[in-house]
């Protein structure tokens, strides 16, 4: 029988794996990854491309990226 902690660990691993895959191949600053992931979790956004899209839009609006996965140092 699976314990509550086992279930929590499984969900946390799936969450970590999802965001690792979403940002794979892109050099996104850690603070943008964290913000994008928090927004996705908060609003139930589950598309695999959405975290990267959100990071790009934030970077573009803040002037720290071009919106096409090219980020300036922060």
N, C-alpha and C positions, 0 to 999 in steps of 0.2 A: 504494500500500500504506500502510495506517495504521500509524503508529509507536506505540510504547508510550505516549509522552507524549501523543499525540493521543487515545488511549483513556482515559488518566487525566483529561485535560481534559474529555472528553465526560461521563465519570461524575461528575466534580465539578460540572459545569454542571447535570446532571440532578438531583443532590442539592440544589443551591442552589435550583433552580426548584421542586422538590417542597416544600421547607420554606417558600419564599416563598408558594406557593399555599396551604399548610396554615394559615398565620397571616394570610392576606389578610383585610382588613376588621376586624381585631382589634388593639387597642392593648396588646400583650403586652410587658412589660418584657424588655429584651434578655437579661438573665441567665436568665430563665425560658425564653425561646426556645432559648438555647444548651443549657441542661440538658435540656429536652425533646428536642431534636434529638439530643443525645448518647445519651440513653436509647433513643431509637428506633433509632439506628444500632447501638448495642451489642447490642440484643436482637432485631434484625431486624424491628422493627415497621414495617409499610409502608402501613397504612391512612391515607388522606388526612385523616381526622378525628382520628386518634390523637395527633398532636403537640399539638393544641389541647386535647384531653381531658386529656392528661398535664399540661400547663401549668396547667389549671384545678384539677386535683386537688392538685398541689403547692402552688399559691397558697392553696387552701382550707385544707389541712393546716397550712401555715405562718402562716395568719392574714393573708395579704397579698392576698387576693382572696375573692370570694364563691362561686367555683366556677361562675360563669355569665358568664365573660369580663369581669368588672369587677375591675380590679386596683388596689390601693392603691400609692402611691409607696413605693419601697423605700429 
